[in-house]
Amino acid sequence: MTATAGVLARGEVVARKPVAGFAWGSLAIGACVFALLAVVASRYGYHRDELYFVEAGHHLAWGYPDQPPLVPVLARLMNGLGRGSVAVLRLPSALAGALVVPLTAAIARQCGAEPAAQLLAAGVMATGGFLIGTGHLLSTATFDFFAWVLICGLVLAILRGGDERLWLAVGAVAGAGLLVSDLVAFLIAAIVGGIAIAGPRRTFASPWLWVGGLTATAMWMPYLVWQARHGWPQLTVSRAIAAGHSGSSAPRWALLPEQLVLISPWLAPVWIAGLVRLLREPALRFARAFGWAWILLAVAFVISGGKPYYPAGLFPVLVAAGAEPTLGWLRRGRVALRRVALAIAFVLSALGSVLIGLPVVPIADLHKTSIVKLNYDIGETVAWPTYVHEIAFAWDQLPVPVRAHAAILTSNYGEAGAIDRYGPALGLPKAYSGHMGFWYWGPPTPTATSVLGVGFDPGYLERYFTHVRLLARLENHLGVNNDEQHAPVWLATRLRGSWAALWPRFKNLG
């Protein structure tokens, strides 16, 4: 393969491989990922966030306290098409996850990788735990990840010498991504910072860059207006995440070590090699900004207390850059031994990702494993119908005069979403909660002077009601220690005031 010349900002000329042919086999790998995710989509059940998204889809707005509007819109669409099917709800996530695989191969191609290295990069992403886990659930992380990969691929193509009008496409994708997750703004800032540090700084002279930026900002503006009108609740949510109040939060010190396991500890050397290559290899000088972008993001999220997966959207770029040196390593020295070692790494990565990230273990045996300890989200997909049946039993035991003036109040949006999903078939009324978006959808009716309170500490309810009595504790009968296991169910009577006066105190953005 001949080399072409690349001119750098300082004027030096380096050898750069021409773009090789695309590895179409990466599409087959992506199709296998989609098939796997689709097959297991209906096992276990809804995640608490999915129940929240479905309910948010019935209260469409330009924003919510903890997220922009697009995922609730998608949840409403898929829930309607699937008539409440969790498998249908998750199909867009499976598709987004599967598409990341050939997109990673395409990014590797931009980094000068031959087809074999492109397939290696696609395989690393396809067997990675982060892609498998996010592809299984309908979540903001799923589509945020997909948006990051698209943006990175487009920007790399431009920096390599592509048509600068592609900045319009970058702006459109970024705008859509910003309506999924605010984290896209961090990616844009990191890429801009990376270009400012490592070049090519002439990029900032392109008018198309600024038009693309204005496009993204215009698309994001309705959400920003919503946030401004409601006092920027997303900032409160972010502070709560940094303080460890989210189930998937982690200490600041853990962010960097956890990068080693987000794809796979067995294949981490591939992306580490990619990071080093981006920062050092002259032929990838045009892409060096992405090495710096990862560093800037890691520093920003350690300082701000972000979740460990927040920088993961850059992994496809790092893996893509590391595929070529990994292939070169395979072809040197003890070739047979190295190939066996890599094959074992792939097998261990795939097995670990599937067993920990997907609901493949029989649910009756889940408590015998450490899966829920390793993957918090799996535990949150267990036993919601069972919990709602137990809540319905407690509701039916209330004396008729009490029930006539009672409402169901929950401590979190998962409980409220589950009641709204499964409760109508059991004769339950809609649920209320002060948690996240549910608080904005309003309090119980003024005539509801009692509540069936789910998940609260007794002292919390005693602030607002004269009498609080324990009725039951939720039990999933599977031995799975998730957030709702053994949650209390209370009868709280004689509200100490009106809902209009007290409802502001129930607001919970933690």
VMD Tcl script that draws the C-alpha trace (Angstrom):
set ca {
  {0.00 0.00 0.00}
  {1.46 3.37 -0.96}
  {1.54 6.33 1.36}
  {0.11 9.77 0.79}
  {1.39 13.02 2.22}
  {-0.37 14.86 5.01}
  {0.50 18.48 5.75}
  {0.36 19.48 9.41}
  {-0.29 22.85 11.00}
  {3.42 23.43 11.67}
  {4.26 22.71 8.05}
  {5.90 19.28 8.34}
  {4.90 16.47 6.01}
  {4.20 12.94 7.26}
  {3.31 9.67 5.61}
  {-0.34 8.78 5.94}
  {-1.98 5.62 4.67}
  {-4.72 6.14 2.11}
  {-8.18 5.02 3.17}
  {-8.50 1.27 2.62}
  {-11.61 -0.56 1.52}
  {-14.40 -0.92 4.05}
  {-14.72 -4.24 5.90}
  {-18.29 -5.17 4.99}
  {-18.04 -8.12 7.34}
  {-18.48 -5.66 10.19}
  {-22.13 -5.38 9.14}
  {-22.52 -9.10 9.74}
  {-20.99 -8.73 13.20}
  {-23.41 -5.89 13.91}
  {-26.31 -8.03 12.69}
  {-25.30 -10.76 15.15}
  {-25.31 -8.22 17.96}
  {-28.78 -7.03 16.95}
  {-30.08 -10.61 16.82}
  {-28.69 -11.38 20.27}
  {-30.16 -8.24 21.80}
  {-33.54 -8.81 20.16}
  {-33.73 -12.44 21.30}
  {-33.15 -11.64 24.98}
  {-35.06 -8.34 25.02}
  {-38.19 -9.74 26.66}
  {-36.47 -11.74 29.41}
  {-36.86 -10.49 33.00}
  {-38.77 -7.21 32.51}
  {-38.76 -3.43 32.39}
  {-35.95 -1.43 33.93}
  {-37.09 1.24 36.39}
  {-35.89 3.94 33.97}
  {-37.92 2.42 31.13}
  {-41.07 2.52 33.25}
  {-40.32 6.19 33.90}
  {-39.70 6.92 30.21}
  {-43.01 5.29 29.23}
  {-44.89 7.44 31.73}
  {-42.94 10.56 30.68}
  {-44.09 9.80 27.15}
  {-47.64 10.47 28.34}
  {-46.52 13.91 29.59}
  {-44.62 15.16 26.56}
  {-42.67 18.37 27.08}
  {-39.51 20.02 25.77}
  {-37.71 18.91 28.88}
  {-37.75 17.06 32.16}
  {-35.72 17.74 35.29}
  {-33.29 14.92 34.54}
  {-33.27 14.62 30.74}
  {-34.15 16.16 27.38}
  {-37.29 15.01 25.54}
  {-36.33 12.52 22.81}
  {-36.16 9.26 24.76}
  {-39.65 9.77 26.29}
  {-40.93 10.52 22.77}
  {-39.38 7.29 21.51}
  {-40.75 5.37 24.50}
  {-44.24 6.62 23.73}
  {-43.93 5.65 20.07}
  {-42.57 2.15 20.70}
  {-44.92 1.48 23.62}
  {-47.84 2.36 21.36}
  {-46.59 0.20 18.50}
  {-45.87 -2.73 20.75}
  {-48.97 -2.39 22.95}
  {-46.91 -2.56 26.10}
  {-44.32 -5.07 24.83}
  {-40.92 -4.64 26.46}
  {-39.33 -6.45 23.49}
  {-40.69 -3.89 21.02}
  {-39.77 -1.03 23.35}
  {-36.12 -2.13 23.23}
  {-35.79 -2.67 19.47}
  {-34.41 0.86 18.80}
  {-31.77 0.30 21.47}
  {-30.75 -3.01 19.92}
  {-30.49 -1.34 16.52}
  {-28.46 1.60 17.86}
  {-26.08 -0.77 19.65}
  {-25.67 -2.95 16.58}
  {-24.92 0.04 14.34}
  {-22.05 1.09 16.60}
  {-20.18 -2.02 15.42}
  {-19.82 -1.12 11.70}
  {-19.39 2.53 12.67}
  {-16.37 1.52 14.72}
  {-14.99 -0.29 11.67}
  {-15.59 2.84 9.59}
  {-13.68 4.95 12.13}
  {-10.83 2.42 12.05}
  {-10.80 2.84 8.28}
  {-10.41 6.61 8.74}
  {-7.43 5.83 10.98}
  {-5.78 3.92 8.15}
  {-6.75 0.40 9.22}
  {-6.86 -2.37 6.65}
  {-10.04 -4.51 6.48}
  {-8.66 -7.14 8.87}
  {-7.96 -4.47 11.50}
  {-11.39 -2.96 10.92}
  {-12.96 -6.35 11.67}
  {-10.83 -6.61 14.79}
  {-12.09 -3.21 15.97}
  {-15.68 -4.21 15.22}
  {-15.21 -7.44 17.15}
  {-13.81 -5.65 20.20}
  {-16.81 -3.33 20.34}
  {-19.30 -6.14 19.65}
  {-18.04 -8.20 22.59}
  {-17.68 -5.21 24.91}
  {-19.76 -4.98 28.04}
  {-20.75 -1.35 27.66}
  {-22.25 -1.81 24.20}
  {-24.05 -5.02 25.17}
  {-25.44 -3.52 28.38}
  {-26.64 -0.25 26.88}
  {-27.99 -1.98 23.80}
  {-30.25 -4.13 25.96}
  {-32.18 -1.26 27.59}
  {-34.05 1.76 26.29}
  {-32.04 4.49 27.94}
  {-30.50 7.89 27.36}
  {-27.06 6.23 27.56}
  {-27.87 4.03 24.54}
  {-28.66 6.84 22.14}
  {-26.11 9.20 23.67}
  {-23.48 6.55 22.87}
  {-24.75 6.22 19.31}
  {-24.71 10.01 18.82}
  {-21.12 10.24 20.12}
  {-19.95 7.61 17.64}
  {-21.66 9.34 14.71}
  {-20.23 12.72 15.68}
  {-16.73 11.31 16.11}
  {-16.85 9.54 12.76}
  {-17.98 12.68 10.94}
  {-15.43 14.94 12.64}
  {-12.61 12.50 11.88}
  {-13.61 12.44 8.23}
  {-13.47 16.26 8.14}
  {-10.15 16.49 9.96}
  {-8.66 13.93 7.60}
  {-9.43 16.29 4.73}
  {-13.08 15.65 3.95}
  {-15.68 18.11 2.74}
  {-16.08 20.85 5.35}
  {-19.79 21.01 4.61}
  {-19.99 17.86 6.72}
  {-19.99 20.22 9.70}
  {-23.68 20.70 8.90}
  {-24.22 16.98 9.44}
  {-22.20 17.16 12.66}
  {-24.43 20.00 13.84}
  {-27.61 18.08 13.02}
  {-26.44 14.91 14.77}
  {-25.19 16.91 17.76}
  {-28.50 18.76 17.97}
  {-30.45 15.50 17.98}
  {-28.02 14.04 20.50}
  {-28.41 17.04 22.79}
  {-32.14 16.31 22.85}
  {-31.23 12.85 24.16}
  {-28.54 13.72 26.70}
  {-26.63 16.76 27.90}
  {-23.44 14.68 27.75}
  {-23.18 15.42 24.04}
  {-22.26 18.98 25.04}
  {-19.26 17.59 26.93}
  {-18.15 15.69 23.83}
  {-18.38 18.80 21.66}
  {-16.44 20.84 24.22}
  {-13.78 18.12 24.50}
  {-13.33 17.88 20.73}
  {-13.05 21.66 20.45}
  {-10.56 21.64 23.32}
  {-8.61 18.83 21.69}
  {-8.38 20.71 18.39}
  {-7.26 23.86 20.24}
  {-4.48 21.86 21.94}
  {-3.35 19.55 19.14}
  {-4.76 21.02 15.95}
  {-5.47 21.30 13.17}
  {-6.39 24.80 14.41}
  {-7.18 25.97 10.91}
  {-10.43 24.06 11.50}
  {-11.74 27.05 13.44}
  {-11.52 29.20 10.28}
  {-14.16 27.12 8.51}
  {-17.52 28.93 8.29}
  {-19.21 25.54 8.05}
  {-18.01 24.70 11.56}
  {-19.82 27.71 12.97}
  {-22.97 27.06 10.95}
  {-22.97 23.50 12.28}
  {-22.57 24.83 15.82}
  {-25.47 27.22 15.36}
  {-27.59 24.35 14.00}
  {-26.92 22.24 17.08}
  {-27.61 25.16 19.41}
  {-30.88 25.99 17.68}
  {-32.06 22.39 18.00}
  {-31.09 22.29 21.67}
  {-32.63 25.67 22.52}
  {-36.21 24.54 23.37}
  {-34.82 22.21 26.03}
  {-32.57 24.95 27.42}
  {-35.56 27.29 27.61}
  {-37.51 24.63 29.52}
  {-34.62 24.20 31.96}
  {-34.28 27.96 32.44}
  {-38.01 28.39 33.10}
  {-37.90 25.67 35.75}
  {-34.78 26.85 37.56}
  {-32.23 24.52 35.91}
  {-33.22 21.33 37.78}
  {-30.67 19.32 35.77}
  {-27.93 20.99 37.84}
  {-29.55 19.70 41.03}
  {-29.75 16.21 39.51}
  {-26.06 16.37 38.55}
  {-25.07 17.37 42.07}
  {-27.07 14.44 43.44}
  {-25.27 12.05 41.06}
  {-21.91 13.45 42.15}
  {-22.94 12.90 45.77}
  {-23.60 9.21 45.03}
  {-27.41 9.26 45.15}
  {-27.86 7.39 41.87}
  {-27.81 3.61 41.84}
  {-25.06 3.65 39.20}
  {-22.98 6.42 40.80}
  {-19.41 5.68 41.83}
  {-16.71 7.47 43.83}
  {-14.60 9.93 41.87}
  {-11.49 7.79 42.32}
  {-13.22 4.85 40.62}
  {-13.83 6.56 37.28}
  {-10.42 5.86 35.75}
  {-10.02 2.27 37.02}
  {-13.50 1.40 35.76}
  {-12.50 2.44 32.23}
  {-10.51 -0.80 32.16}
  {-13.64 -2.94 32.50}
  {-16.28 -0.99 30.56}
  {-15.37 -2.78 27.35}
  {-13.52 -5.75 28.83}
  {-10.45 -6.13 31.01}
  {-9.24 -8.74 28.51}
  {-9.39 -6.35 25.56}
  {-8.50 -3.08 27.34}
  {-4.97 -3.15 25.82}
  {-6.54 -2.49 22.41}
  {-8.07 0.85 23.34}
  {-5.09 1.80 25.49}
  {-2.86 1.22 22.45}
  {-5.28 3.39 20.47}
  {-5.02 6.24 22.96}
  {-1.22 6.10 22.87}
  {-1.25 5.96 19.08}
  {-3.56 8.97 18.80}
  {-1.28 10.99 21.05}
  {2.03 9.95 19.50}
  {1.85 8.63 15.93}
  {2.62 11.25 13.28}
  {0.34 9.58 10.70}
  {-2.62 10.18 13.06}
  {-1.72 13.76 13.85}
  {-4.96 14.85 12.17}
  {-6.87 12.82 14.81}
  {-4.71 13.71 17.81}
  {-7.47 15.98 19.12}
  {-9.45 12.85 20.03}
  {-6.69 11.57 22.29}
  {-6.75 14.89 24.09}
  {-10.56 14.85 24.09}
  {-10.54 11.60 26.10}
  {-8.08 13.10 28.59}
  {-10.16 16.27 28.94}
  {-13.35 14.26 29.47}
  {-11.74 11.99 32.06}
  {-10.48 15.00 34.01}
  {-13.83 16.82 33.73}
  {-15.86 13.85 34.94}
  {-13.49 13.06 37.81}
  {-13.74 16.67 38.99}
  {-17.52 16.88 38.52}
  {-18.27 13.44 39.97}
  {-19.70 11.97 36.79}
  {-20.57 8.31 36.36}
  {-17.78 6.01 35.13}
  {-19.48 5.34 31.80}
  {-19.73 9.02 30.84}
  {-16.52 9.06 28.73}
  {-17.34 5.67 27.14}
  {-18.64 7.22 23.94}
  {-15.03 7.76 22.87}
  {-14.14 4.08 23.16}
  {-15.00 3.33 19.51}
  {-12.41 5.90 18.42}
  {-9.78 4.54 20.79}
  {-10.51 0.94 19.77}
  {-10.45 1.93 16.11}
  {-7.05 3.58 16.52}
  {-5.72 0.59 18.44}
  {-6.82 -2.06 15.97}
  {-3.96 -1.58 13.50}
  {-1.14 -1.89 16.09}
  {-2.94 -4.86 17.64}
  {-3.01 -6.57 14.25}
  {0.67 -5.76 13.82}
  {1.39 -7.32 17.22}
  {-0.41 -10.49 16.11}
  {1.82 -10.78 13.07}
  {5.09 -10.55 14.96}
  {7.00 -12.92 17.20}
  {5.24 -16.09 18.30}
  {2.28 -15.65 15.96}
  {0.35 -18.80 16.85}
  {0.58 -18.14 20.58}
  {-0.51 -14.54 20.19}
  {-3.49 -15.49 18.06}
  {-4.58 -18.03 20.65}
  {-4.21 -15.39 23.39}
  {-6.33 -12.90 21.46}
  {-8.96 -15.55 20.70}
  {-9.18 -16.41 24.40}
  {-9.50 -12.69 25.23}
  {-12.40 -12.38 22.79}
  {-14.14 -15.45 24.21}
  {-13.75 -14.27 27.81}
  {-14.91 -10.78 26.83}
  {-18.01 -12.08 25.04}
  {-18.93 -14.50 27.81}
  {-18.48 -11.89 30.51}
  {-20.46 -9.24 28.62}
  {-23.36 -11.58 27.88}
  {-23.55 -13.19 31.32}
  {-23.26 -9.92 33.25}
  {-24.93 -7.52 30.81}
  {-27.88 -9.56 29.55}
  {-30.70 -11.52 31.23}
  {-29.49 -14.97 30.17}
  {-29.26 -16.63 33.58}
  {-32.65 -18.14 34.57}
  {-34.31 -15.61 36.78}
  {-34.89 -18.19 39.53}
  {-31.10 -18.70 39.73}
  {-30.10 -15.04 39.58}
  {-29.76 -14.76 43.35}
  {-27.16 -17.54 43.31}
  {-24.80 -15.39 41.25}
  {-22.92 -12.10 41.72}
  {-24.47 -10.58 38.60}
  {-26.60 -7.99 40.40}
  {-23.55 -6.84 42.40}
  {-21.59 -6.44 39.17}
  {-24.43 -4.95 37.14}
  {-26.87 -2.84 39.12}
  {-29.19 -2.42 36.12}
  {-29.96 -6.13 35.81}
  {-31.40 -6.15 39.31}
  {-33.68 -3.26 38.42}
  {-35.41 -5.32 35.71}
  {-36.68 -7.95 38.16}
  {-40.16 -8.51 39.64}
  {-42.02 -5.26 38.94}
  {-45.34 -7.11 38.28}
  {-44.88 -9.01 41.55}
  {-44.30 -5.81 43.49}
  {-47.38 -4.18 41.98}
  {-49.51 -7.22 42.85}
  {-48.39 -6.87 46.47}
  {-49.18 -3.16 46.44}
  {-52.62 -3.98 44.99}
  {-53.22 -6.50 47.78}
  {-52.38 -3.85 50.39}
  {-54.66 -1.36 48.63}
  {-57.55 -3.82 48.62}
  {-57.16 -4.37 52.37}
  {-57.85 -0.71 53.11}
  {-61.31 -0.01 54.55}
  {-63.63 1.31 51.86}
  {-64.09 4.74 53.52}
  {-60.29 5.17 53.72}
  {-59.73 3.99 50.16}
  {-62.32 6.44 48.89}
  {-60.15 9.33 50.10}
  {-56.71 7.86 49.49}
  {-54.03 7.98 46.83}
  {-50.91 5.95 46.10}
  {-47.68 7.85 46.74}
  {-44.28 6.35 45.94}
  {-40.73 7.25 46.90}
  {-39.30 6.91 43.39}
  {-40.24 6.97 39.73}
  {-39.65 3.23 39.25}
  {-42.38 2.35 41.73}
  {-44.75 4.96 40.30}
  {-44.05 3.88 36.71}
  {-44.62 0.21 37.57}
  {-47.96 1.00 39.23}
  {-49.07 3.03 36.22}
  {-47.99 0.19 33.89}
  {-49.43 -2.81 35.75}
  {-51.86 -1.26 38.22}
  {-54.90 -0.55 36.01}
  {-55.42 -4.28 35.39}
  {-55.48 -4.78 39.17}
  {-57.86 -1.93 39.89}
  {-55.22 0.47 41.18}
  {-55.47 4.23 40.64}
  {-52.60 6.19 39.08}
  {-49.55 6.72 41.24}
  {-48.05 9.99 42.44}
  {-44.48 10.70 43.39}
  {-42.23 13.62 44.21}
  {-39.36 12.00 42.33}
  {-38.00 13.63 39.15}
  {-40.62 14.26 36.46}
  {-43.46 12.81 38.52}
  {-43.29 15.82 40.87}
  {-43.93 18.16 37.93}
  {-47.04 16.19 36.97}
  {-48.72 17.26 40.16}
  {-50.00 16.10 43.56}
  {-52.97 13.88 44.44}
  {-56.45 15.37 44.38}
  {-57.38 17.69 47.28}
  {-59.80 15.06 48.66}
  {-57.01 12.51 49.14}
  {-56.24 12.93 52.83}
  {-54.59 9.51 53.15}
  {-51.97 7.69 51.09}
  {-50.69 4.21 50.55}
  {-47.02 5.13 50.79}
  {-44.50 2.89 49.02}
  {-40.79 2.84 49.80}
  {-40.58 5.69 52.31}
  {-38.81 5.82 55.62}
  {-41.46 6.17 58.36}
  {-40.05 9.46 59.61}
  {-40.52 11.01 56.18}
  {-44.25 10.32 56.08}
  {-44.70 11.37 59.70}
  {-43.74 14.91 58.70}
  {-46.90 15.16 56.62}
  {-49.42 12.76 58.19}
  {-50.75 12.34 61.72}
  {-50.84 8.52 61.69}
  {-48.45 6.18 59.84}
  {-48.81 2.41 60.02}
  {-46.79 -0.34 58.33}
  {-48.93 -2.65 56.20}
  {-46.41 -4.82 54.34}
  {-42.94 -5.15 52.89}
  {-42.39 -5.91 49.23}
  {-40.91 -9.29 48.42}
  {-39.86 -10.44 44.94}
  {-39.81 -14.12 46.03}
  {-36.65 -14.57 43.98}
  {-34.06 -13.66 46.59}
  {-32.77 -10.84 44.37}
  {-31.49 -7.90 46.38}
  {-32.62 -4.99 44.21}
  {-33.72 -1.51 45.26}
  {-37.35 -2.50 45.95}
  {-36.72 -5.71 47.86}
  {-38.24 -5.37 51.36}
  {-39.41 -1.82 50.64}
  {-42.11 -0.86 53.16}
  {-45.74 -0.16 52.30}
  {-47.43 2.26 54.69}
  {-50.88 3.58 55.38}
  {-50.54 7.27 56.21}
  {-53.70 9.12 57.26}
  {-54.76 12.67 58.16}
  {-52.71 14.91 55.94}
  {-51.22 17.83 57.90}
  {-52.44 20.55 55.54}
  {-53.40 20.81 51.89}
  {-51.57 19.19 48.98}
  {-51.17 22.60 47.37}
  {-49.23 23.79 50.41}
  {-47.25 20.62 51.05}
  {-46.45 19.37 47.55}
  {-43.37 21.62 47.07}
  {-41.73 19.80 49.99}
  {-42.13 16.43 48.28}
  {-39.88 17.46 45.38}
  {-36.98 15.01 45.07}
  {-34.35 15.44 42.36}
  {-31.87 13.08 44.00}
}
mol new
graphics top color blue
foreach p $ca { graphics top sphere $p radius 0.5 }
foreach p [lrange $ca 0 end-1] q [lrange $ca 1 end] { graphics top cylinder $p $q radius 0.2 }
display resetview
